[in-house]
Amino acid sequence: MTAPDPPAENPLLAVIASLTAQLAAQHQQAATDREAARRQIERLVKMVEGLTAQLDELLAEHDAARRAKLAELRSEAEAALAAQAADAEGTDDGVEGTSPTSSPPEQPRKRGGGGRGQIPAHIPRNTTKLHPGCCSKCGGDKLDLEKVLCSEEWDYVRAHLRARRTERSLCTCRDCGNRVIPDQPPMPFDRASCTFAVIAWLCFAKAGLFLPLDRIQRDFEDQGAHIASSTLTRWWQRGADLLLPIAASLRMSLLADTHIRTDGTGLLVVFPRLKSQPVNGEARPGETDAKGYLVAKAPINGQILIFGNDEHAVYWYTATKHGHHVMDFLTLGERADGTPIRWKGTITADAVSSHDRLFTDGDRTEAGCNAHGLRKFRDDEDKAPLLASRGLAFIRRFYAEEDRAKIDGLTGAALLAWRQKHIAPVAEDFRAWIDCHLTDLLPSNPVRKAMQYYINHWDALTRFLTDPLVELDNNWSERALRSVNLIRNNSLYAGGEEGAVRLCTLLSLIGTARLLGLNPYDYLLWALSKVVPHRDNRGLAASELTPAAYQAAQERDAL
């Protein structure tokens, strides 16, 4: 007897079971979503409460400041009324010895911030004296001088080209018959057709006034002098080559200091096409193209670094933006075992990865730039207005207290004591505020990134609290690099790596001269006239031709 077949499964029950499982899964997912939404709402509520508390704090500070200002104005008004009443009482008693009807002396009117200022006394003056010929009323010529009315206006005498003619007399001695002729004045180079003044002007106009050579050539043509641009190029290049040893001496003088600032910016370098002219033998295969020119090189995006302090500005060209170039600049030489001798001290630099290798060996101390942090809060203030404004308030307090110290002329230990007393407490509150509110914003929020910037570089950004020679920021370097930006805008690029090095040479000497308060053109003319080998200049080292040496020479001549 066979077993009965099992009952067939009901399809309707299977559908019901499947739907039940789906509903249970959806219910579980909905519960999970509700829990996540609840946590998000709680987080947003806490954030709103925190922002509300910050707003109340800002409003309270604003009201307190306004009440303090009103109280100060009220006290000043009461003091003025009391002084006026005392003056009136003294006048009635005859203490001052003046009549009741006499009016107080007229006070000179205070000038505002605008208006025409006086011309500095050191500016040369051409005086024109004007005297009336006769009386404008009766026509008489008998005039008595009462006083002289003087007025001064800015005037301009345009620089112009001229030819220097040198006539050397060739004489014969009557006693011995020897022929005598004076020496030729020093010249920039052999068979030069220009003087040191022209080369100094070209160097200053190109690297000091940022004028391209075509504009200089056009100005010379307006004066009737038609000089080819290739000739002008050769002249200024020869001047920069003569000054190169002085710029190298300037670098060594800078590395003798213990504090340096640095920054960098890009510069396009375009290599000109040059005709192949081998010195010995035929050109090597692959050295030239089919037309006889050297193989063309593609333009490169080089970099110009600035290193300096209050008395030095040294520009340094590098072919790439790799970090080892900064270490190359700071290398002073090699020891007997071949290890490099590098500069040690405190260096103020931006927080970029290429500078990390500067501080890995512990020989150099990093100082940061608070201006970058200020810009981060300021530029993204609309992303979190309350937190960004609060962060800006802390940083601006740094600068306000530092400005007060500079106005008082504090330096050294006095400046450090001032910073410890007035800025250090603000910095501590700033760090505590950052730690408290960092998690109030999402990691992608720019204001939170600004806070994280201070957390990551706190020691470097507060280095000025322990070293009075460290500034709050690196704005000095950024201002120094404006010269490169102007050259990049006007001349677009440097002609080959040699041209970039020549630009750095001139920028270093001109920038240092300006830091010392010297006239850059006068210094370049002085240095060029002494750097050329001549019997009057023999024995002069490059260190004796720096802007500081020129300043010392001027001071000696003034005695």
C-alpha positions as CSV (number, residue, x, y, z in Angstrom):
1,M,0.0,0.0,0.0
2,T,1.6,3.3,-1.1
3,A,1.7,6.4,1.2
4,P,-0.6,9.3,0.3
5,D,0.9,12.3,-1.5
6,P,1.6,15.4,0.7
7,P,-0.9,18.2,0.3
8,A,0.1,20.7,-2.4
9,E,1.4,24.1,-1.0
10,N,-1.1,26.9,-1.3
11,P,0.3,29.7,-3.5
12,L,-1.7,32.3,-1.7
13,L,0.0,31.5,1.6
14,A,3.5,31.9,0.0
15,V,2.6,35.4,-1.3
16,I,1.3,36.4,2.1
17,A,4.5,35.2,3.7
18,S,6.6,37.1,1.2
19,L,4.6,40.3,1.7
20,T,4.9,40.0,5.5
21,A,8.6,39.6,5.3
22,Q,8.9,42.7,3.1
23,L,6.7,44.7,5.5
24,A,8.8,43.7,8.4
25,A,12.0,44.8,6.6
26,Q,10.5,48.1,5.7
27,H,9.3,48.6,9.2
28,Q,12.8,47.9,10.5
29,Q,14.4,50.3,7.9
30,A,11.9,53.0,8.9
31,A,12.7,52.6,12.5
32,T,16.4,52.9,11.7
33,D,15.8,56.1,9.6
34,R,13.7,57.6,12.4
35,E,16.5,57.0,14.9
36,A,19.1,58.6,12.6
37,A,16.8,61.5,12.0
38,R,16.3,61.9,15.7
39,R,20.1,62.0,16.3
40,Q,20.6,64.5,13.5
41,I,17.8,66.7,14.9
42,E,19.5,66.6,18.3
43,R,22.8,67.5,16.8
44,L,21.2,70.5,14.9
45,V,19.4,71.6,18.1
46,K,22.7,71.6,20.0
47,M,24.4,73.5,17.1
48,V,21.6,76.1,17.1
49,E,21.8,76.5,20.8
50,G,25.6,77.0,20.6
51,L,25.2,79.6,17.8
52,T,22.5,81.3,19.8
53,A,24.8,81.4,22.8
54,Q,27.6,82.9,20.7
55,L,25.2,85.5,19.3
56,D,24.2,86.5,22.8
57,E,27.8,86.8,23.8
58,L,28.7,88.9,20.8
59,L,25.7,91.2,21.4
60,A,26.6,91.5,25.1
61,E,30.2,92.4,24.1
62,H,28.9,95.0,21.6
63,D,26.5,96.5,24.2
64,A,29.3,96.6,26.8
65,A,31.7,98.3,24.4
66,R,29.0,100.8,23.4
67,R,28.2,101.5,27.1
68,A,31.9,102.0,27.8
69,K,32.2,104.4,24.9
70,L,29.2,106.4,26.0
71,A,30.6,106.5,29.6
72,E,33.9,107.8,28.3
73,L,32.2,110.5,26.2
74,R,30.1,111.5,29.2
75,S,33.1,111.8,31.4
76,E,35.0,113.9,28.8
77,A,32.0,116.2,28.5
78,E,31.7,116.6,32.2
79,A,35.4,117.4,32.5
80,A,35.1,119.9,29.7
81,L,32.1,121.6,31.4
82,A,34.0,121.7,34.7
83,A,37.1,123.2,33.1
84,Q,34.9,125.8,31.3
85,A,33.2,126.7,34.6
86,A,36.6,127.0,36.3
87,D,37.8,129.4,33.6
88,A,34.7,131.5,33.9
89,E,35.1,131.7,37.6
90,G,38.7,132.7,37.3
91,T,37.9,135.4,34.8
92,D,35.3,136.9,37.1
93,D,37.7,137.0,40.0
94,G,40.4,138.7,37.8
95,V,42.9,135.9,38.4
96,E,43.9,135.7,34.8
97,G,44.5,139.5,34.5
98,T,42.4,139.9,31.4
99,S,39.3,142.0,30.8
100,P,35.9,140.3,30.8
101,T,35.3,141.5,27.3
102,S,38.6,140.1,25.9
103,S,38.1,137.1,23.5
104,P,40.2,133.9,24.0
105,P,43.1,133.5,21.6
106,E,42.2,131.9,18.3
107,Q,43.3,128.3,18.1
108,P,44.9,127.2,14.8
109,R,42.6,125.1,12.7
110,K,43.4,121.5,12.7
111,R,44.0,120.0,9.2
112,G,42.3,116.8,8.3
113,G,44.0,113.7,6.9
114,G,43.7,115.1,3.3
115,G,45.1,118.2,1.7
116,R,48.4,119.0,0.2
117,G,51.4,118.1,2.3
118,Q,54.7,119.9,2.4
119,I,57.5,118.9,0.0
120,P,60.3,117.1,1.9
121,A,63.4,119.3,2.6
122,H,65.8,117.0,0.9
123,I,64.2,117.4,-2.5
124,P,66.4,119.7,-4.7
125,R,64.8,123.1,-5.4
126,N,65.0,125.5,-8.3
127,T,64.0,128.9,-7.0
128,T,62.4,131.5,-9.2
129,K,62.4,135.0,-7.7
130,L,59.6,137.4,-8.9
131,H,59.7,141.1,-8.1
132,P,57.1,143.6,-9.2
133,G,58.4,146.2,-11.7
134,C,56.0,148.9,-10.8
135,C,52.9,149.8,-8.8
136,S,49.8,148.3,-10.3
137,K,47.8,151.3,-9.2
138,C,49.8,154.4,-10.0
139,G,52.7,153.0,-12.1
140,G,55.4,154.2,-9.7
141,D,58.7,152.2,-9.5
142,K,59.6,153.2,-5.9
143,L,58.6,150.0,-4.1
144,D,59.5,149.0,-0.5
145,L,59.8,145.3,0.3
146,E,57.4,144.1,3.0
147,K,57.8,140.4,2.9
148,V,58.3,137.5,0.5
149,L,55.4,135.1,-0.2
150,C,56.7,131.6,-1.0
151,S,54.9,128.7,-2.6
152,E,56.2,125.3,-3.7
153,E,54.9,122.8,-6.3
154,W,56.2,119.5,-7.5
155,D,58.2,119.9,-10.8
156,Y,59.7,117.3,-13.1
157,V,63.0,117.4,-15.1
158,R,62.8,114.6,-17.6
159,A,65.8,112.3,-17.8
160,H,67.4,112.4,-21.2
161,L,70.2,110.8,-23.2
162,R,73.3,112.7,-24.1
163,A,76.7,111.9,-25.6
164,R,79.8,111.9,-23.4
165,R,82.8,113.2,-25.4
166,T,86.3,112.5,-24.1
167,E,89.2,114.3,-25.6
168,R,92.6,113.0,-24.5
169,S,95.6,115.1,-25.4
170,L,98.6,113.3,-26.7
171,C,101.7,115.2,-25.7
172,T,105.5,114.8,-26.3
173,C,108.0,115.5,-23.5
174,R,110.5,118.2,-24.6
175,D,113.2,116.8,-22.3
176,C,113.2,113.1,-23.3
177,G,110.8,113.0,-26.2
178,N,108.4,110.5,-24.4
179,R,104.8,110.6,-25.6
180,V,102.3,111.0,-22.8
181,I,98.5,110.4,-23.0
182,P,95.9,110.3,-20.1
183,D,94.3,107.0,-19.3
184,Q,90.9,106.2,-20.8
185,P,88.1,106.5,-18.2
186,P,86.8,103.2,-16.9
187,M,84.3,101.6,-19.3
188,P,81.7,98.8,-18.7
189,F,83.4,96.5,-21.2
190,D,85.9,96.5,-24.0
191,R,85.0,98.9,-26.8
192,A,81.8,99.9,-25.1
193,S,79.6,102.5,-26.7
194,C,77.8,103.4,-23.6
195,T,78.7,104.6,-20.1
196,F,78.0,103.2,-16.7
197,A,75.1,105.6,-16.3
198,V,73.3,104.1,-19.3
199,I,73.7,100.6,-18.0
200,A,72.7,101.6,-14.5
201,W,69.5,103.2,-15.9
202,L,68.7,100.2,-18.1
203,C,69.1,97.8,-15.1
204,F,67.0,100.1,-12.8
205,A,64.3,100.6,-15.4
206,K,63.9,96.9,-16.1
207,A,64.1,95.5,-12.5
208,G,63.2,98.6,-10.5
209,L,60.5,100.2,-12.6
210,F,59.5,96.9,-14.3
211,L,59.7,98.4,-17.8
212,P,60.0,96.1,-20.8
213,L,62.9,97.0,-23.2
214,D,60.5,98.0,-26.0
215,R,59.1,100.8,-23.9
216,I,62.6,102.0,-23.0
217,Q,63.6,101.8,-26.6
218,R,60.5,103.9,-27.6
219,D,61.4,106.5,-25.0
220,F,64.9,106.8,-26.4
221,E,63.5,107.1,-29.9
222,D,61.3,109.9,-28.8
223,Q,64.5,111.7,-27.8
224,G,66.0,111.1,-31.2
225,A,68.2,108.2,-30.3
226,H,67.6,105.1,-32.4
227,I,69.2,102.2,-30.5
228,A,68.4,98.6,-31.5
229,S,66.7,96.5,-28.9
230,S,69.4,93.8,-29.2
231,T,71.9,96.5,-28.2
232,L,69.9,97.5,-25.2
233,T,69.6,93.8,-24.2
234,R,73.3,93.3,-24.4
235,W,74.0,96.4,-22.3
236,W,71.7,95.4,-19.4
237,Q,72.8,91.8,-19.5
238,R,76.4,92.9,-19.3
239,G,75.5,95.1,-16.3
240,A,73.7,92.3,-14.5
241,D,76.7,89.9,-15.1
242,L,79.0,92.5,-13.6
243,L,76.8,92.8,-10.5
244,L,76.4,89.0,-10.0
245,P,79.3,88.6,-7.5
246,I,77.8,91.4,-5.3
247,A,74.5,89.6,-5.2
248,A,76.3,86.4,-4.1
249,S,78.1,88.4,-1.3
250,L,74.7,89.8,-0.3
251,R,73.4,86.2,0.1
252,M,76.3,85.3,2.5
253,S,75.7,88.5,4.5
254,L,72.0,87.4,4.9
255,L,72.9,83.9,6.0
256,A,75.0,85.5,8.9
257,D,71.7,86.5,10.5
258,T,69.7,84.2,12.8
259,H,66.2,85.0,11.4
260,I,65.1,84.8,7.8
261,R,61.8,85.1,6.0
262,T,61.0,83.3,2.7
263,D,58.3,82.8,0.1
264,G,58.1,82.0,-3.6
265,T,56.2,82.6,-6.8
266,G,56.3,81.2,-10.3
267,L,58.0,82.7,-13.4
268,L,57.7,81.4,-16.9
269,V,61.1,80.8,-18.6
270,V,61.2,80.7,-22.4
271,F,64.4,79.6,-24.1
272,P,65.3,81.6,-27.2
273,R,66.4,79.9,-30.4
274,L,70.2,80.2,-30.8
275,K,72.3,79.7,-33.8
276,S,74.8,76.9,-33.3
277,Q,78.4,78.3,-33.2
278,P,80.6,75.5,-31.9
279,V,83.9,76.7,-30.5
280,N,86.0,73.7,-31.4
281,G,85.3,71.4,-34.3
282,E,82.0,70.6,-36.0
283,A,78.7,70.5,-34.2
284,R,78.0,67.1,-32.6
285,P,75.1,65.0,-34.0
286,G,71.8,65.8,-32.4
287,E,73.0,69.2,-31.1
288,T,71.4,71.2,-33.8
289,D,68.3,71.0,-36.0
290,A,68.2,71.0,-39.8
291,K,68.5,74.8,-39.9
292,G,71.6,75.0,-37.8
293,Y,69.9,76.2,-34.6
294,L,70.4,74.5,-31.2
295,V,67.6,72.0,-30.4
296,A,64.7,73.9,-29.1
297,K,63.8,73.6,-25.4
298,A,60.2,73.8,-24.2
299,P,59.3,76.6,-21.8
300,I,59.4,75.7,-18.1
301,N,57.5,77.1,-15.1
302,G,60.3,78.1,-12.9
303,Q,60.2,79.8,-9.5
304,I,61.7,82.8,-7.8
305,L,62.3,82.5,-4.1
306,I,62.7,85.5,-1.8
307,F,64.9,85.3,1.3
308,G,65.5,88.3,3.6
309,N,65.1,90.4,6.7
310,D,64.8,94.1,7.4
311,E,68.2,94.8,5.8
312,H,68.5,92.2,3.0
313,A,66.3,91.1,0.1
314,V,67.8,88.2,-1.9
315,Y,66.0,86.7,-4.8
316,W,66.9,83.2,-5.9
317,Y,65.9,81.4,-9.2
318,T,65.0,77.7,-9.3
319,A,64.1,75.6,-12.3
320,T,61.4,73.7,-10.3
321,K,59.3,74.2,-7.2
322,H,60.8,71.2,-5.3
323,G,61.6,71.7,-1.7
324,H,65.3,70.9,-2.0
325,H,66.0,74.3,-3.6
326,V,65.4,76.1,-0.3
327,M,67.9,73.8,1.3
328,D,70.4,74.5,-1.5
329,F,70.1,78.3,-0.7
330,L,70.7,77.6,3.0
331,T,73.8,75.5,2.3
332,L,77.0,77.3,3.2
333,G,79.5,74.7,2.1
334,E,80.8,71.2,2.8
335,R,82.7,69.7,5.7
336,A,85.8,67.5,5.2
337,D,83.7,64.4,5.1
338,G,81.4,65.8,2.4
339,T,78.4,66.6,4.6
340,P,76.8,69.9,3.9
341,I,77.1,72.9,6.2
342,R,73.6,74.5,6.4
343,W,72.3,77.6,8.0
344,K,70.7,77.4,11.4
345,G,68.1,79.7,12.9
346,T,64.4,80.7,12.8
347,I,62.8,80.9,9.4
348,T,59.4,82.4,8.7
349,A,57.6,80.6,5.9
350,D,54.2,79.6,4.7
351,A,52.8,76.2,5.8
352,V,53.4,74.3,2.5
353,S,54.7,70.8,2.2
354,S,57.8,71.8,0.3
355,H,59.1,73.5,3.5
356,D,58.7,70.4,5.7
357,R,62.2,69.2,5.1
358,L,63.6,72.5,6.5
359,F,62.6,71.5,10.1
360,T,63.1,67.7,10.1
361,D,66.7,67.8,11.4
362,G,65.9,70.3,14.3
363,D,68.5,72.8,13.2
364,R,65.9,75.3,12.1
365,T,62.8,76.7,14.0
366,E,59.6,77.3,12.1
367,A,57.6,80.5,12.4
368,G,54.2,80.7,10.7
369,C,52.0,83.4,9.1
370,N,48.9,84.5,10.9
371,A,47.8,86.6,7.9
372,H,47.0,83.3,6.1
373,G,44.8,82.3,9.0
374,L,43.1,85.7,9.0
375,R,42.3,85.4,5.3
376,K,40.9,81.9,5.7
377,F,38.3,83.2,8.3
378,R,37.7,86.4,6.3
379,D,37.2,84.9,2.8
380,D,34.7,82.2,4.0
381,E,32.9,84.3,6.6
382,D,29.6,83.7,4.8
383,K,29.9,79.9,5.4
384,A,29.6,80.3,9.2
385,P,29.2,84.0,10.0
386,L,29.1,83.8,13.8
387,L,32.1,81.5,14.2
388,A,34.2,83.2,11.5
389,S,33.6,86.7,13.0
390,R,34.6,85.4,16.4
391,G,37.8,83.9,15.0
392,L,38.6,87.1,13.1
393,A,38.1,89.1,16.4
394,F,40.8,87.0,18.1
395,I,43.3,87.4,15.3
396,R,42.7,91.1,14.9
397,R,43.3,91.5,18.6
398,F,46.8,90.0,17.9
399,Y,47.5,92.7,15.3
400,A,45.9,95.5,17.4
401,E,48.2,94.8,20.4
402,E,51.2,94.4,18.1
403,D,50.5,97.8,16.4
404,R,50.3,99.5,19.9
405,A,53.7,98.0,20.7
406,K,55.2,99.3,17.4
407,I,53.8,102.7,18.0
408,D,55.5,102.8,21.4
409,G,58.7,101.7,19.7
410,L,59.1,98.5,21.8
411,T,61.8,96.0,20.7
412,G,63.7,93.1,22.2
413,A,62.8,92.1,25.8
414,A,60.3,95.0,26.1
415,L,58.4,93.8,23.1
416,L,58.4,90.2,24.3
417,A,57.1,91.3,27.7
418,W,54.3,93.3,26.0
419,R,53.3,90.3,23.9
420,Q,53.3,88.0,26.9
421,K,51.1,90.4,28.8
422,H,48.6,91.5,26.1
423,I,48.6,88.9,23.3
424,A,49.4,85.6,25.1
425,P,46.1,85.6,27.1
426,V,44.2,86.3,23.8
427,A,46.0,83.4,22.2
428,E,45.0,81.0,25.0
429,D,41.4,82.1,24.8
430,F,41.6,81.6,21.0
431,R,42.9,78.1,21.3
432,A,40.3,77.2,23.9
433,W,37.6,78.6,21.6
434,I,38.8,76.5,18.7
435,D,38.9,73.3,20.7
436,C,35.4,74.0,22.0
437,H,33.7,74.8,18.6
438,L,35.7,72.7,16.1
439,T,33.1,70.0,16.1
440,D,30.2,72.4,15.6
441,L,30.9,72.4,11.9
442,L,31.2,69.7,9.3
443,P,34.7,68.7,8.2
444,S,34.1,70.1,4.8
445,N,33.2,73.6,6.1
446,P,35.9,76.2,5.2
447,V,35.7,77.8,8.6
448,R,36.4,74.5,10.3
449,K,39.4,74.1,7.9
450,A,40.6,77.5,9.1
451,M,40.3,76.3,12.7
452,Q,42.2,73.1,11.8
453,Y,44.9,75.2,10.2
454,Y,45.6,76.8,13.6
455,I,45.5,73.4,15.4
456,N,48.0,71.9,12.9
457,H,50.4,74.8,13.0
458,W,49.8,76.3,16.5
459,D,53.4,76.2,17.6
460,A,54.7,78.0,14.5
461,L,51.8,80.5,14.4
462,T,52.5,81.5,18.1
463,R,56.3,81.6,17.8
464,F,56.2,85.4,18.1
465,L,55.1,84.9,21.7
466,T,58.5,83.4,22.6
467,D,60.8,85.2,20.2
468,P,60.7,89.0,19.8
469,L,62.5,88.9,16.5
470,V,59.6,86.9,14.9
471,E,56.8,88.8,13.2
472,L,53.2,87.9,13.3
473,D,53.0,87.1,9.6
474,N,55.0,86.7,6.5
475,N,53.6,89.7,4.7
476,W,57.2,91.1,4.2
477,S,58.0,88.3,1.8
478,E,54.7,88.7,-0.1
479,R,55.3,92.4,-0.6
480,A,58.8,91.6,-1.8
481,L,57.4,89.2,-4.4
482,R,55.2,92.0,-5.9
483,S,58.2,92.9,-8.0
484,V,58.2,89.5,-9.6
485,N,54.5,89.8,-10.2
486,L,54.9,93.1,-12.0
487,I,57.7,91.8,-14.1
488,R,55.5,88.8,-15.0
489,N,52.7,91.1,-16.0
490,N,54.8,93.5,-18.0
491,S,57.4,91.2,-19.6
492,L,55.4,87.9,-19.4
493,Y,58.5,85.7,-19.1
494,A,62.3,85.5,-18.6
495,G,64.5,84.8,-21.6
496,G,66.2,81.6,-20.6
497,E,67.6,80.6,-17.2
498,E,70.4,83.1,-17.6
499,G,67.8,85.9,-17.9
500,A,66.0,84.7,-14.8
501,V,69.3,84.7,-12.8
502,R,70.1,88.2,-14.1
503,L,66.7,89.4,-13.0
504,C,67.3,87.9,-9.5
505,T,70.6,89.7,-9.3
506,L,69.1,93.1,-10.1
507,L,66.1,92.5,-7.9
508,S,68.3,91.6,-4.9
509,L,70.5,94.7,-5.2
510,I,67.6,97.1,-5.9
511,G,65.4,95.6,-3.2
512,T,68.2,95.8,-0.6
513,A,69.0,99.4,-1.5
514,R,65.4,100.3,-1.0
515,L,65.2,98.6,2.4
516,L,68.2,100.7,3.5
517,G,66.6,103.9,2.2
518,L,69.0,104.4,-0.7
519,N,68.4,105.6,-4.2
520,P,68.6,102.4,-6.3
521,Y,69.9,104.1,-9.4
522,D,72.6,106.0,-7.6
523,Y,73.7,102.8,-5.9
524,L,73.8,100.8,-9.2
525,L,75.9,103.5,-10.9
526,W,78.3,103.5,-7.9
527,A,78.6,99.7,-7.9
528,L,79.1,99.4,-11.7
529,S,81.8,102.1,-11.8
530,K,83.7,100.2,-9.1
531,V,83.2,96.6,-10.0
532,V,85.0,96.9,-13.3
533,P,88.7,96.1,-13.0
534,H,90.6,99.4,-13.1
535,R,93.7,100.7,-11.4
536,D,91.5,102.9,-9.2
537,N,89.4,99.9,-8.2
538,R,91.9,97.2,-7.7
539,G,91.7,95.3,-4.4
540,L,87.9,95.9,-3.9
541,A,86.0,92.7,-2.9
542,A,82.4,92.1,-3.7
543,S,81.5,92.6,0.0
544,E,82.8,96.2,-0.3
545,L,80.3,97.0,-3.1
546,T,77.0,96.0,-1.4
547,P,74.3,98.5,-0.7
548,A,75.4,98.5,3.0
549,A,78.9,99.4,1.9
550,Y,77.5,102.2,-0.3
551,Q,75.5,103.5,2.6
552,A,78.6,103.5,4.8
553,A,80.6,105.4,2.1
554,Q,77.9,108.0,1.9
555,E,77.9,108.5,5.7
556,R,81.7,108.9,5.6
557,D,81.5,111.4,2.8
558,A,78.9,113.4,4.8
559,L,81.3,113.9,7.7
